[in-house]
Amino acid sequence: MARAPLLQLNGISLTFGGNPVFDDLSLVVQSGDRVALVGRNGSGKSTLMKVMAGLVEPDKGERVVPAGVTVGYMEQDPDLSGYATLGDYAASGLPEGEAYRVGMAAEGLKFRPETPVAQASGGERRRAALAKLMAEAPELMLLDEPTNHLDIEAIEWLEAQLKGTRSAYVLISHDRAFLRALTRATLWIDRGEVRRREAGFEGFEDWRETIWAEEDEARHKLDRKIKAEAKWAVEGISARRKRNMGRVRALQAMRADRAAQIRRQGTAALELESGPVSGKRVIEAKGLTKSFGDKLIVKNFDLRILRGDRVAFVGPNGIGKTTLLKMLTGEVAPDAGTVTLGTNLAIAIFDQTRAQLDPEASLWDSLTGDPAMRVSGSSDQVMVRGTPRHVVGYLKDFLFDERQARAPVKSLSGGEKARLLLARIMARESNLLILDEPTNDLDVETLDLLQDILGEYDGTVLLVSHDRDFIDRVATATVALEGKGRATVYPGGWSDYAAQRPAPEAEIVVETARSTPEPKVEVKKATEGLTFTERKRLDALPGVIERLEAEIGKLNDFLSAEGLYQREPAKFAKASEALAERQTALMEAEEEWLLLEEKSGI
């Protein structure tokens, strides 16, 4: 059975600054679609999504959304002006009595709805925009990098919500595990052309390589034909008084066709070079304890890191992963315990805040002004692993063009800032690499390349990331920060940790019995008791059920009026639809009340 179209783009053409982004683009998104929108950084993914959302007007073509279909877009930089708190913004537009949905989303995405807008970070604003979209549940959701600023727990919550939603969605993400779990179709933007594959992200790379190989073969055949025809033109024309002008024109057309072919963008020329060999023992931590006020980061933590290890640090946002990294490198002192650094260490650091980059400085100055890259007596060269390089040539290795060399860092996208920071790190020799969330904003191809060079790197790597696939590909051990000072070392990457970590079904509660000095151990099921949001929802549900029952009664009375269908068939149809919706909502509310009542243990 054919599915209903939710959105159509017909003959879309769009040009920015003389360069065509899309030309004569057409596509359809249907009910039930779960689509990955993929492509290189700068290929136009976010622009296409804004066209789909109706936020960017194309030069030509039309966007068609059938009457009654709702389309929601998660804004990268939402406008919160006019709202006092994040919760006020996220709940705006929701029907009365449905604001509880924001509280549920806020709990899963880990932000406080009561946070004043003026005090909210960029990540909190983005999470509020995502919560707003999830609460509204439009028929088509457009999600641009929703996992940025989310920790793994929040990503898994969002993944579960999207698996269970009835909405269709189009999804941009660099998180392979997220894309593999959720998508059933793929839209690939490549040099202004959008191809669709009726399969999810799994297998995308093989499909892409097959298409590129076919392109290369066709280009090779065209080059050979041009060469043969050019030889005929040179040798044959001089031997004939009358030229075969049709053949000459065909040669000119082939040359024009070949010149018009857009070459694929290369990959960044990432390369790491190990410095002098470090000692076998790189870091040894014994009995580390650290707290800030009442917040305990680690307690009695031991860790031994040997040369060549790749250690990933995972845990919720704000739990202290970066603090632990800084303790292990000697930047932050522990409250108790010792850290012993190995001999002959040369450390390079990629920090998640990009604090090493001056937003006002140009890309040129960001490299030539780095003391580790400075070439004495030269203003246009940088030292790259012991060899002088022209600054523009080195920037091109990281996919920057000559025009960007003098542009300020603040004009760069998130992915471009990450590449610039990698350019600085990779210019120097090192044997201990600290990578604090390096995967944010990098496209899939650059992540592939980074993974490959880390695999060939002779030094040691300490990694913080929320990208489960990247951790699986890189890490040989995983340190999980689990709260209340607990930090546990597991062999392997994320999947290995997920398989080994204790199941959350039960937690041990130790109470001291008044009548005896022996401790009483009580096993408490994790399903018992309600969260604050769930308790509020349980209290509100009787009112919701009562309201729905009253509305159903009114609609039944209205529909039972004699002759209504013959007199006003449109009203009859609309009321019938509304009745079905409220009956479904009542059934769901009653089921939800029963589940929460059972969970409360009352």
Stockholm file with secondary structure:
# STOCKHOLM 1.0

chainA/1-602         MARAPLLQLNGISLTFGGNPVFDDLSLVVQSGDRVALVGRNGSGKSTLMKVMAGLVEPDKGERVVPAGVTVGYMEQDPDLSGYATLGDYAASGLPEGEAYRVGMAAEGLKFRPETPVAQASGGERRRAALAKLMAEAPELMLLDEPTNHLDIEAIEWLEAQLKGTRSAYVLISHDRAFLRALTRATLWIDRGEVRRREAGFEGFEDWRETIWAEEDEARHKLDRKIKAEAKWAVEGISARRKRNMGRVRALQAMRADRAAQIRRQGTAALELESGPVSGKRVIEAKGLTKSFGDKLIVKNFDLRILRGDRVAFVGPNGIGKTTLLKMLTGEVAPDAGTVTLGTNLAIAIFDQTRAQLDPEASLWDSLTGDPAMRVSGSSDQVMVRGTPRHVVGYLKDFLFDERQARAPVKSLSGGEKARLLLARIMARESNLLILDEPTNDLDVETLDLLQDILGEYDGTVLLVSHDRDFIDRVATATVALEGKGRATVYPGGWSDYAAQRPAPEAEIVVETARSTPEPKVEVKKATEGLTFTERKRLDALPGVIERLEAEIGKLNDFLSAEGLYQREPAKFAKASEALAERQTALMEAEEEWLLLEEKSGI
#=GR chainA/1-602 SS CCCCEEEEEEEEEEEETTEEEEEEEEEEEETTCEEEEECCTTSSHHHHHHHHHTSSCCSEEEEECCTTCCEEEECSSCCCTTCSBHHHHHHTTCCTTCTHHHHHHHHHHTCCTTSBGGGCCHHHHHHHHHHHHHHHCCSEEEEESTTTTCCHHHHHHHHHHHHHCSSEEEEECSCHHHHHHHCSEEEEEETTEEEEESSCSTTHHHHHHHHHHHHHHHHHHHHHHHHHHHHHHHHHHHHCSSCCHHHHHHHHHHHHHHHHSCCCCCCCCCCCCBCSCCCSEEEEEEEEEEEETTEEEEEEEEEEEETTCEEEEECSTTSSHHHHHHHHTTSSCCSEEEEEECSSCCEEEECTTCTTSCTTSBHHHHHHTCTTTBCTTCSSEEEETTEEEEHHHHHHHTTCCGGGTTSBGGGSCHHHHHHHHHHHHHTSCBSEEEEESTTTTCCHHHHHHHHHHHHHCCSEEEEECSCHHHHHHHCSEEEEEEETTEEEEEESSHHHHHHHSCCTTEEEEEEECTTCSSEEEEEEETTSSCCHHHHHHHHHHHHHHHHHHHHHHHHHHHHTSTTHHHHCHHHHHHHHHHHHHHHHHHHHHHHHHHHHHHHHTC
#=GC SS_cons         CCCCEEEEEEEEEEEETTEEEEEEEEEEEETTCEEEEECCTTSSHHHHHHHHHTSSCCSEEEEECCTTCCEEEECSSCCCTTCSBHHHHHHTTCCTTCTHHHHHHHHHHTCCTTSBGGGCCHHHHHHHHHHHHHHHCCSEEEEESTTTTCCHHHHHHHHHHHHHCSSEEEEECSCHHHHHHHCSEEEEEETTEEEEESSCSTTHHHHHHHHHHHHHHHHHHHHHHHHHHHHHHHHHHHHCSSCCHHHHHHHHHHHHHHHHSCCCCCCCCCCCCBCSCCCSEEEEEEEEEEEETTEEEEEEEEEEEETTCEEEEECSTTSSHHHHHHHHTTSSCCSEEEEEECSSCCEEEECTTCTTSCTTSBHHHHHHTCTTTBCTTCSSEEEETTEEEEHHHHHHHTTCCGGGTTSBGGGSCHHHHHHHHHHHHHTSCBSEEEEESTTTTCCHHHHHHHHHHHHHCCSEEEEECSCHHHHHHHCSEEEEEEETTEEEEEESSHHHHHHHSCCTTEEEEEEECTTCSSEEEEEEETTSSCCHHHHHHHHHHHHHHHHHHHHHHHHHHHHTSTTHHHHCHHHHHHHHHHHHHHHHHHHHHHHHHHHHHHHHTC
//
